[in-house]
Amino acid sequence: MATSSVPSGRSTSVPVVLPGTRATLWLFGTVALGLLVYYFVGIDQGATSVFGNDTHIHEFVHDARHFLGFPCH
């Protein structure tokens, strides 16, 4: 005899509701983190570098720069 693994009855899923201020904070934090990562991976080199002539960050993300299509040479 065949058996079914489908549960009987309705599922009671509850949507997650965030208040407006909390959602705004999450959005701001996510955008700020994204821009910071974008800067370190894509822009931190040469004249715009925050760290001056120190290229540790540049060399740490060097292969990712090539993979993502950022020119770095």
HTML snippet that shows the backbone in 3Dmol.js (N, CA, C, O; Angstrom):
<script src="https://3Dmol.org/build/3Dmol-min.js"></script>
<div id="view" style="width:600px;height:400px;position:relative"></div>
<script>
const pdb = `
ATOM      1  N   MET A   1       0.823  -1.167   0.000  1.00  0.00           N
ATOM      2  CA  MET A   1       0.000   0.000   0.000  1.00  0.00           C
ATOM      3  C   MET A   1       0.877   1.242   0.000  1.00  0.00           C
ATOM      4  O   MET A   1       1.936   1.249   0.627  1.00  0.00           O
ATOM      5  N   ALA A   2       0.459   2.274  -0.681  1.00  0.00           N
ATOM      6  CA  ALA A   2       1.224   3.517  -0.740  1.00  0.00           C
ATOM      7  C   ALA A   2       0.836   4.427   0.412  1.00  0.00           C
ATOM      8  O   ALA A   2      -0.335   4.532   0.779  1.00  0.00           O
ATOM      9  N   THR A   3       1.841   5.080   0.973  1.00  0.00           N
ATOM     10  CA  THR A   3       1.563   6.037   2.042  1.00  0.00           C
ATOM     11  C   THR A   3       1.978   7.422   1.588  1.00  0.00           C
ATOM     12  O   THR A   3       2.864   7.567   0.745  1.00  0.00           O
ATOM     13  N   SER A   4       1.357   8.411   2.128  1.00  0.00           N
ATOM     14  CA  SER A   4       1.635   9.800   1.771  1.00  0.00           C
ATOM     15  C   SER A   4       2.404  10.475   2.896  1.00  0.00           C
ATOM     16  O   SER A   4       2.104  10.283   4.074  1.00  0.00           O
ATOM     17  N   SER A   5       3.407  11.274   2.513  1.00  0.00           N
ATOM     18  CA  SER A   5       4.168  11.999   3.532  1.00  0.00           C
ATOM     19  C   SER A   5       3.703  13.445   3.665  1.00  0.00           C
ATOM     20  O   SER A   5       4.339  14.242   4.355  1.00  0.00           O
ATOM     21  N   VAL A   6       2.617  13.778   3.017  1.00  0.00           N
ATOM     22  CA  VAL A   6       2.074  15.129   3.099  1.00  0.00           C
ATOM     23  C   VAL A   6       1.301  15.263   4.400  1.00  0.00           C
ATOM     24  O   VAL A   6       0.400  14.467   4.669  1.00  0.00           O
ATOM     25  N   PRO A   7       1.640  16.258   5.212  1.00  0.00           N
ATOM     26  CA  PRO A   7       0.913  16.416   6.474  1.00  0.00           C
ATOM     27  C   PRO A   7      -0.529  16.846   6.221  1.00  0.00           C
ATOM     28  O   PRO A   7      -0.820  17.626   5.314  1.00  0.00           O
ATOM     29  N   SER A   8      -1.387  16.331   7.025  1.00  0.00           N
ATOM     30  CA  SER A   8      -2.786  16.709   6.886  1.00  0.00           C
ATOM     31  C   SER A   8      -3.060  17.981   7.671  1.00  0.00           C
ATOM     32  O   SER A   8      -2.422  18.237   8.693  1.00  0.00           O
ATOM     33  N   GLY A   9      -3.982  18.754   7.208  1.00  0.00           N
ATOM     34  CA  GLY A   9      -4.321  19.995   7.897  1.00  0.00           C
ATOM     35  C   GLY A   9      -3.594  21.186   7.291  1.00  0.00           C
ATOM     36  O   GLY A   9      -2.774  21.038   6.385  1.00  0.00           O
ATOM     37  N   ARG A  10      -3.902  22.344   7.795  1.00  0.00           N
ATOM     38  CA  ARG A  10      -3.300  23.575   7.281  1.00  0.00           C
ATOM     39  C   ARG A  10      -2.070  23.945   8.099  1.00  0.00           C
ATOM     40  O   ARG A  10      -2.012  23.708   9.305  1.00  0.00           O
ATOM     41  N   SER A  11      -1.095  24.527   7.423  1.00  0.00           N
ATOM     42  CA  SER A  11       0.075  25.014   8.153  1.00  0.00           C
ATOM     43  C   SER A  11      -0.246  26.400   8.698  1.00  0.00           C
ATOM     44  O   SER A  11      -0.957  27.177   8.061  1.00  0.00           O
ATOM     45  N   THR A  12       0.261  26.690   9.835  1.00  0.00           N
ATOM     46  CA  THR A  12      -0.007  27.983  10.457  1.00  0.00           C
ATOM     47  C   THR A  12       1.257  28.828  10.432  1.00  0.00           C
ATOM     48  O   THR A  12       1.931  28.982  11.451  1.00  0.00           O
ATOM     49  N   SER A  13       1.575  29.372   9.265  1.00  0.00           N
ATOM     50  CA  SER A  13       2.752  30.232   9.162  1.00  0.00           C
ATOM     51  C   SER A  13       2.368  31.655   9.551  1.00  0.00           C
ATOM     52  O   SER A  13       1.306  32.160   9.187  1.00  0.00           O
ATOM     53  N   VAL A  14       3.253  32.272  10.289  1.00  0.00           N
ATOM     54  CA  VAL A  14       3.011  33.624  10.778  1.00  0.00           C
ATOM     55  C   VAL A  14       4.039  34.555  10.139  1.00  0.00           C
ATOM     56  O   VAL A  14       5.239  34.315  10.275  1.00  0.00           O
ATOM     57  N   PRO A  15       3.605  35.609   9.446  1.00  0.00           N
ATOM     58  CA  PRO A  15       4.568  36.526   8.837  1.00  0.00           C
ATOM     59  C   PRO A  15       5.315  37.333   9.896  1.00  0.00           C
ATOM     60  O   PRO A  15       4.776  37.642  10.959  1.00  0.00           O
ATOM     61  N   VAL A  16       6.561  37.666   9.582  1.00  0.00           N
ATOM     62  CA  VAL A  16       7.370  38.486  10.481  1.00  0.00           C
ATOM     63  C   VAL A  16       7.078  39.945  10.169  1.00  0.00           C
ATOM     64  O   VAL A  16       7.236  40.388   9.031  1.00  0.00           O
ATOM     65  N   VAL A  17       6.657  40.679  11.169  1.00  0.00           N
ATOM     66  CA  VAL A  17       6.326  42.088  10.988  1.00  0.00           C
ATOM     67  C   VAL A  17       7.325  42.926  11.776  1.00  0.00           C
ATOM     68  O   VAL A  17       7.444  42.786  12.993  1.00  0.00           O
ATOM     69  N   LEU A  18       8.046  43.801  11.066  1.00  0.00           N
ATOM     70  CA  LEU A  18       8.996  44.705  11.718  1.00  0.00           C
ATOM     71  C   LEU A  18       8.389  46.097  11.797  1.00  0.00           C
ATOM     72  O   LEU A  18       7.769  46.552  10.836  1.00  0.00           O
ATOM     73  N   PRO A  19       8.553  46.772  12.908  1.00  0.00           N
ATOM     74  CA  PRO A  19       8.115  48.166  12.975  1.00  0.00           C
ATOM     75  C   PRO A  19       8.922  49.015  11.990  1.00  0.00           C
ATOM     76  O   PRO A  19      10.030  48.640  11.605  1.00  0.00           O
ATOM     77  N   GLY A  20       8.375  50.140  11.591  1.00  0.00           N
ATOM     78  CA  GLY A  20       9.020  51.002  10.605  1.00  0.00           C
ATOM     79  C   GLY A  20      10.405  51.457  10.996  1.00  0.00           C
ATOM     80  O   GLY A  20      11.306  51.471  10.158  1.00  0.00           O
ATOM     81  N   THR A  21      10.601  51.831  12.250  1.00  0.00           N
ATOM     82  CA  THR A  21      11.919  52.316  12.667  1.00  0.00           C
ATOM     83  C   THR A  21      12.948  51.189  12.662  1.00  0.00           C
ATOM     84  O   THR A  21      14.101  51.399  12.286  1.00  0.00           O
ATOM     85  N   ARG A  22      12.538  50.019  13.072  1.00  0.00           N
ATOM     86  CA  ARG A  22      13.472  48.885  13.072  1.00  0.00           C
ATOM     87  C   ARG A  22      13.820  48.465  11.647  1.00  0.00           C
ATOM     88  O   ARG A  22      14.970  48.131  11.362  1.00  0.00           O
ATOM     89  N   ALA A  23      12.842  48.480  10.759  1.00  0.00           N
ATOM     90  CA  ALA A  23      13.107  48.154   9.360  1.00  0.00           C
ATOM     91  C   ALA A  23      14.043  49.180   8.738  1.00  0.00           C
ATOM     92  O   ALA A  23      14.907  48.825   7.936  1.00  0.00           O
ATOM     93  N   THR A  24      13.879  50.449   9.101  1.00  0.00           N
ATOM     94  CA  THR A  24      14.763  51.499   8.594  1.00  0.00           C
ATOM     95  C   THR A  24      16.183  51.293   9.092  1.00  0.00           C
ATOM     96  O   THR A  24      17.134  51.471   8.330  1.00  0.00           O
ATOM     97  N   LEU A  25      16.346  50.924  10.350  1.00  0.00           N
ATOM     98  CA  LEU A  25      17.678  50.650  10.885  1.00  0.00           C
ATOM     99  C   LEU A  25      18.331  49.460  10.189  1.00  0.00           C
ATOM    100  O   LEU A  25      19.522  49.505   9.881  1.00  0.00           O
ATOM    101  N   TRP A  26      17.575  48.406   9.940  1.00  0.00           N
ATOM    102  CA  TRP A  26      18.111  47.253   9.216  1.00  0.00           C
ATOM    103  C   TRP A  26      18.523  47.655   7.804  1.00  0.00           C
ATOM    104  O   TRP A  26      19.581  47.248   7.326  1.00  0.00           O
ATOM    105  N   LEU A  27      17.699  48.445   7.143  1.00  0.00           N
ATOM    106  CA  LEU A  27      18.020  48.891   5.788  1.00  0.00           C
ATOM    107  C   LEU A  27      19.274  49.748   5.784  1.00  0.00           C
ATOM    108  O   LEU A  27      20.151  49.549   4.943  1.00  0.00           O
ATOM    109  N   PHE A  28      19.378  50.696   6.705  1.00  0.00           N
ATOM    110  CA  PHE A  28      20.549  51.561   6.787  1.00  0.00           C
ATOM    111  C   PHE A  28      21.810  50.750   7.086  1.00  0.00           C
ATOM    112  O   PHE A  28      22.849  50.967   6.462  1.00  0.00           O
ATOM    113  N   GLY A  29      21.725  49.828   8.026  1.00  0.00           N
ATOM    114  CA  GLY A  29      22.877  48.997   8.370  1.00  0.00           C
ATOM    115  C   GLY A  29      23.334  48.121   7.217  1.00  0.00           C
ATOM    116  O   GLY A  29      24.533  47.964   6.986  1.00  0.00           O
ATOM    117  N   THR A  30      22.380  47.551   6.496  1.00  0.00           N
ATOM    118  CA  THR A  30      22.717  46.705   5.358  1.00  0.00           C
ATOM    119  C   THR A  30      23.370  47.506   4.244  1.00  0.00           C
ATOM    120  O   THR A  30      24.351  47.059   3.651  1.00  0.00           O
ATOM    121  N   VAL A  31      22.833  48.686   3.956  1.00  0.00           N
ATOM    122  CA  VAL A  31      23.417  49.541   2.920  1.00  0.00           C
ATOM    123  C   VAL A  31      24.806  50.010   3.334  1.00  0.00           C
ATOM    124  O   VAL A  31      25.723  50.010   2.513  1.00  0.00           O
ATOM    125  N   ALA A  32      24.978  50.408   4.589  1.00  0.00           N
ATOM    126  CA  ALA A  32      26.291  50.860   5.063  1.00  0.00           C
ATOM    127  C   ALA A  32      27.319  49.735   4.979  1.00  0.00           C
ATOM    128  O   ALA A  32      28.446  49.964   4.538  1.00  0.00           O
ATOM    129  N   LEU A  33      26.953  48.538   5.389  1.00  0.00           N
ATOM    130  CA  LEU A  33      27.862  47.400   5.300  1.00  0.00           C
ATOM    131  C   LEU A  33      28.189  47.076   3.845  1.00  0.00           C
ATOM    132  O   LEU A  33      29.337  46.779   3.516  1.00  0.00           O
ATOM    133  N   GLY A  34      27.190  47.131   2.979  1.00  0.00           N
ATOM    134  CA  GLY A  34      27.420  46.878   1.555  1.00  0.00           C
ATOM    135  C   GLY A  34      28.363  47.887   0.933  1.00  0.00           C
ATOM    136  O   GLY A  34      29.242  47.518   0.155  1.00  0.00           O
ATOM    137  N   LEU A  35      28.191  49.165   1.268  1.00  0.00           N
ATOM    138  CA  LEU A  35      29.088  50.194   0.740  1.00  0.00           C
ATOM    139  C   LEU A  35      30.505  50.028   1.273  1.00  0.00           C
ATOM    140  O   LEU A  35      31.472  50.259   0.546  1.00  0.00           O
ATOM    141  N   LEU A  36      30.636  49.633   2.524  1.00  0.00           N
ATOM    142  CA  LEU A  36      31.958  49.400   3.100  1.00  0.00           C
ATOM    143  C   LEU A  36      32.666  48.241   2.396  1.00  0.00           C
ATOM    144  O   LEU A  36      33.849  48.340   2.068  1.00  0.00           O
ATOM    145  N   VAL A  37      31.953  47.158   2.168  1.00  0.00           N
ATOM    146  CA  VAL A  37      32.530  46.018   1.445  1.00  0.00           C
ATOM    147  C   VAL A  37      32.873  46.416   0.018  1.00  0.00           C
ATOM    148  O   VAL A  37      33.932  46.048  -0.490  1.00  0.00           O
ATOM    149  N   TYR A  38      31.982  47.170  -0.640  1.00  0.00           N
ATOM    150  CA  TYR A  38      32.240  47.635  -2.008  1.00  0.00           C
ATOM    151  C   TYR A  38      33.496  48.491  -2.062  1.00  0.00           C
ATOM    152  O   TYR A  38      34.290  48.365  -2.995  1.00  0.00           O
ATOM    153  N   TYR A  39      33.686  49.358  -1.077  1.00  0.00           N
ATOM    154  CA  TYR A  39      34.881  50.201  -1.043  1.00  0.00           C
ATOM    155  C   TYR A  39      36.137  49.350  -0.902  1.00  0.00           C
ATOM    156  O   TYR A  39      37.095  49.524  -1.656  1.00  0.00           O
ATOM    157  N   PHE A  40      36.138  48.428   0.062  1.00  0.00           N
ATOM    158  CA  PHE A  40      37.344  47.637   0.303  1.00  0.00           C
ATOM    159  C   PHE A  40      37.665  46.701  -0.853  1.00  0.00           C
ATOM    160  O   PHE A  40      38.837  46.465  -1.147  1.00  0.00           O
ATOM    161  N   VAL A  41      36.644  46.165  -1.513  1.00  0.00           N
ATOM    162  CA  VAL A  41      36.905  45.255  -2.624  1.00  0.00           C
ATOM    163  C   VAL A  41      37.173  46.014  -3.911  1.00  0.00           C
ATOM    164  O   VAL A  41      38.058  45.630  -4.676  1.00  0.00           O
ATOM    165  N   GLY A  42      36.434  47.077  -4.165  1.00  0.00           N
ATOM    166  CA  GLY A  42      36.506  47.695  -5.474  1.00  0.00           C
ATOM    167  C   GLY A  42      37.255  48.986  -5.605  1.00  0.00           C
ATOM    168  O   GLY A  42      37.747  49.288  -6.692  1.00  0.00           O
ATOM    169  N   ILE A  43      37.370  49.767  -4.557  1.00  0.00           N
ATOM    170  CA  ILE A  43      37.885  51.122  -4.722  1.00  0.00           C
ATOM    171  C   ILE A  43      39.167  51.370  -3.953  1.00  0.00           C
ATOM    172  O   ILE A  43      39.943  52.236  -4.357  1.00  0.00           O
ATOM    173  N   ASP A  44      39.431  50.667  -2.879  1.00  0.00           N
ATOM    174  CA  ASP A  44      40.577  50.969  -2.010  1.00  0.00           C
ATOM    175  C   ASP A  44      41.899  50.664  -2.700  1.00  0.00           C
ATOM    176  O   ASP A  44      42.444  49.567  -2.574  1.00  0.00           O
ATOM    177  N   GLN A  45      42.400  51.645  -3.422  1.00  0.00           N
ATOM    178  CA  GLN A  45      43.721  51.539  -4.045  1.00  0.00           C
ATOM    179  C   GLN A  45      44.167  52.932  -4.455  1.00  0.00           C
ATOM    180  O   GLN A  45      43.342  53.802  -4.734  1.00  0.00           O
ATOM    181  N   GLY A  46      45.434  53.131  -4.488  1.00  0.00           N
ATOM    182  CA  GLY A  46      45.986  54.375  -5.010  1.00  0.00           C
ATOM    183  C   GLY A  46      45.584  55.613  -4.248  1.00  0.00           C
ATOM    184  O   GLY A  46      45.663  55.643  -3.020  1.00  0.00           O
ATOM    185  N   ALA A  47      45.147  56.650  -4.971  1.00  0.00           N
ATOM    186  CA  ALA A  47      44.872  57.961  -4.398  1.00  0.00           C
ATOM    187  C   ALA A  47      43.667  57.963  -3.467  1.00  0.00           C
ATOM    188  O   ALA A  47      43.590  58.810  -2.578  1.00  0.00           O
ATOM    189  N   THR A  48      42.730  57.045  -3.644  1.00  0.00           N
ATOM    190  CA  THR A  48      41.527  57.037  -2.810  1.00  0.00           C
ATOM    191  C   THR A  48      41.649  56.122  -1.599  1.00  0.00           C
ATOM    192  O   THR A  48      40.676  55.938  -0.869  1.00  0.00           O
ATOM    193  N   SER A  49      42.814  55.551  -1.376  1.00  0.00           N
ATOM    194  CA  SER A  49      42.982  54.605  -0.280  1.00  0.00           C
ATOM    195  C   SER A  49      42.951  55.305   1.072  1.00  0.00           C
ATOM    196  O   SER A  49      43.591  56.340   1.260  1.00  0.00           O
ATOM    197  N   VAL A  50      42.215  54.742   1.997  1.00  0.00           N
ATOM    198  CA  VAL A  50      42.150  55.262   3.355  1.00  0.00           C
ATOM    199  C   VAL A  50      43.460  54.989   4.082  1.00  0.00           C
ATOM    200  O   VAL A  50      43.846  55.742   4.976  1.00  0.00           O
ATOM    201  N   PHE A  51      44.140  53.916   3.700  1.00  0.00           N
ATOM    202  CA  PHE A  51      45.333  53.475   4.402  1.00  0.00           C
ATOM    203  C   PHE A  51      46.629  53.965   3.769  1.00  0.00           C
ATOM    204  O   PHE A  51      47.703  53.518   4.171  1.00  0.00           O
ATOM    205  N   GLY A  52      46.566  54.860   2.799  1.00  0.00           N
ATOM    206  CA  GLY A  52      47.773  55.404   2.182  1.00  0.00           C
ATOM    207  C   GLY A  52      48.487  54.387   1.317  1.00  0.00           C
ATOM    208  O   GLY A  52      47.872  53.751   0.462  1.00  0.00           O
ATOM    209  N   ASN A  53      49.788  54.231   1.536  1.00  0.00           N
ATOM    210  CA  ASN A  53      50.587  53.317   0.718  1.00  0.00           C
ATOM    211  C   ASN A  53      50.525  51.872   1.183  1.00  0.00           C
ATOM    212  O   ASN A  53      51.151  51.009   0.568  1.00  0.00           O
ATOM    213  N   ASP A  54      49.796  51.584   2.239  1.00  0.00           N
ATOM    214  CA  ASP A  54      49.668  50.221   2.739  1.00  0.00           C
ATOM    215  C   ASP A  54      48.705  49.449   1.842  1.00  0.00           C
ATOM    216  O   ASP A  54      47.540  49.827   1.716  1.00  0.00           O
ATOM    217  N   THR A  55      49.176  48.381   1.225  1.00  0.00           N
ATOM    218  CA  THR A  55      48.343  47.642   0.270  1.00  0.00           C
ATOM    219  C   THR A  55      47.875  46.294   0.814  1.00  0.00           C
ATOM    220  O   THR A  55      47.563  45.396   0.033  1.00  0.00           O
ATOM    221  N   HIS A  56      47.819  46.136   2.120  1.00  0.00           N
ATOM    222  CA  HIS A  56      47.386  44.854   2.679  1.00  0.00           C
ATOM    223  C   HIS A  56      45.942  44.520   2.289  1.00  0.00           C
ATOM    224  O   HIS A  56      45.652  43.388   1.902  1.00  0.00           O
ATOM    225  N   ILE A  57      45.043  45.493   2.388  1.00  0.00           N
ATOM    226  CA  ILE A  57      43.647  45.257   2.018  1.00  0.00           C
ATOM    227  C   ILE A  57      43.557  44.937   0.533  1.00  0.00           C
ATOM    228  O   ILE A  57      42.843  44.014   0.139  1.00  0.00           O
ATOM    229  N   HIS A  58      44.275  45.691  -0.294  1.00  0.00           N
ATOM    230  CA  HIS A  58      44.261  45.466  -1.738  1.00  0.00           C
ATOM    231  C   HIS A  58      44.716  44.045  -2.071  1.00  0.00           C
ATOM    232  O   HIS A  58      44.071  43.360  -2.865  1.00  0.00           O
ATOM    233  N   GLU A  59      45.794  43.607  -1.487  1.00  0.00           N
ATOM    234  CA  GLU A  59      46.308  42.268  -1.779  1.00  0.00           C
ATOM    235  C   GLU A  59      45.417  41.179  -1.191  1.00  0.00           C
ATOM    236  O   GLU A  59      45.321  40.089  -1.755  1.00  0.00           O
ATOM    237  N   PHE A  60      44.766  41.460  -0.065  1.00  0.00           N
ATOM    238  CA  PHE A  60      43.879  40.476   0.552  1.00  0.00           C
ATOM    239  C   PHE A  60      42.678  40.178  -0.343  1.00  0.00           C
ATOM    240  O   PHE A  60      42.233  39.032  -0.411  1.00  0.00           O
ATOM    241  N   VAL A  61      42.149  41.188  -1.027  1.00  0.00           N
ATOM    242  CA  VAL A  61      40.970  40.999  -1.879  1.00  0.00           C
ATOM    243  C   VAL A  61      41.330  41.044  -3.361  1.00  0.00           C
ATOM    244  O   VAL A  61      40.456  41.255  -4.202  1.00  0.00           O
ATOM    245  N   HIS A  62      42.601  40.848  -3.690  1.00  0.00           N
ATOM    246  CA  HIS A  62      43.075  40.988  -5.063  1.00  0.00           C
ATOM    247  C   HIS A  62      42.359  40.044  -6.034  1.00  0.00           C
ATOM    248  O   HIS A  62      41.902  40.487  -7.088  1.00  0.00           O
ATOM    249  N   ASP A  63      42.255  38.776  -5.709  1.00  0.00           N
ATOM    250  CA  ASP A  63      41.609  37.824  -6.606  1.00  0.00           C
ATOM    251  C   ASP A  63      40.119  38.112  -6.748  1.00  0.00           C
ATOM    252  O   ASP A  63      39.550  37.924  -7.823  1.00  0.00           O
ATOM    253  N   ALA A  64      39.489  38.564  -5.676  1.00  0.00           N
ATOM    254  CA  ALA A  64      38.067  38.922  -5.757  1.00  0.00           C
ATOM    255  C   ALA A  64      37.868  40.108  -6.686  1.00  0.00           C
ATOM    256  O   ALA A  64      36.861  40.181  -7.391  1.00  0.00           O
ATOM    257  N   ARG A  65      38.817  41.038  -6.695  1.00  0.00           N
ATOM    258  CA  ARG A  65      38.724  42.188  -7.594  1.00  0.00           C
ATOM    259  C   ARG A  65      38.701  41.723  -9.040  1.00  0.00           C
ATOM    260  O   ARG A  65      37.880  42.190  -9.829  1.00  0.00           O
ATOM    261  N   HIS A  66      39.595  40.809  -9.396  1.00  0.00           N
ATOM    262  CA  HIS A  66      39.629  40.289 -10.765  1.00  0.00           C
ATOM    263  C   HIS A  66      38.355  39.514 -11.077  1.00  0.00           C
ATOM    264  O   HIS A  66      37.789  39.661 -12.160  1.00  0.00           O
ATOM    265  N   PHE A  67      37.905  38.696 -10.144  1.00  0.00           N
ATOM    266  CA  PHE A  67      36.700  37.900 -10.363  1.00  0.00           C
ATOM    267  C   PHE A  67      35.479  38.787 -10.588  1.00  0.00           C
ATOM    268  O   PHE A  67      34.628  38.468 -11.418  1.00  0.00           O
ATOM    269  N   LEU A  68      35.385  39.894  -9.860  1.00  0.00           N
ATOM    270  CA  LEU A  68      34.240  40.793  -9.981  1.00  0.00           C
ATOM    271  C   LEU A  68      34.391  41.814 -11.102  1.00  0.00           C
ATOM    272  O   LEU A  68      33.463  42.578 -11.367  1.00  0.00           O
ATOM    273  N   GLY A  69      35.544  41.840 -11.762  1.00  0.00           N
ATOM    274  CA  GLY A  69      35.731  42.712 -12.916  1.00  0.00           C
ATOM    275  C   GLY A  69      36.262  44.091 -12.605  1.00  0.00           C
ATOM    276  O   GLY A  69      36.198  44.972 -13.462  1.00  0.00           O
ATOM    277  N   PHE A  70      36.784  44.314 -11.408  1.00  0.00           N
ATOM    278  CA  PHE A  70      37.370  45.613 -11.080  1.00  0.00           C
ATOM    279  C   PHE A  70      38.790  45.678 -11.636  1.00  0.00           C
ATOM    280  O   PHE A  70      39.567  44.743 -11.444  1.00  0.00           O
ATOM    281  N   PRO A  71      39.142  46.763 -12.320  1.00  0.00           N
ATOM    282  CA  PRO A  71      40.527  46.893 -12.777  1.00  0.00           C
ATOM    283  C   PRO A  71      41.429  47.263 -11.600  1.00  0.00           C
ATOM    284  O   PRO A  71      41.074  48.114 -10.785  1.00  0.00           O
ATOM    285  N   CYS A  72      42.576  46.631 -11.517  1.00  0.00           N
ATOM    286  CA  CYS A  72      43.461  46.955 -10.405  1.00  0.00           C
ATOM    287  C   CYS A  72      44.926  46.950 -10.813  1.00  0.00           C
ATOM    288  O   CYS A  72      45.797  46.926  -9.944  1.00  0.00           O
ATOM    289  N   HIS A  73      45.218  46.972 -12.080  1.00  0.00           N
ATOM    290  CA  HIS A  73      46.613  47.039 -12.531  1.00  0.00           C
ATOM    291  C   HIS A  73      46.761  48.185 -13.498  1.00  0.00           C
ATOM    292  O   HIS A  73      47.856  48.428 -14.005  1.00  0.00           O
TER     293      HIS A  73
END
`;
const viewer = $3Dmol.createViewer("view");
viewer.addModel(pdb, "pdb");
viewer.setStyle({}, {cartoon: {color: "spectrum"}});
viewer.zoomTo();
viewer.render();
</script>
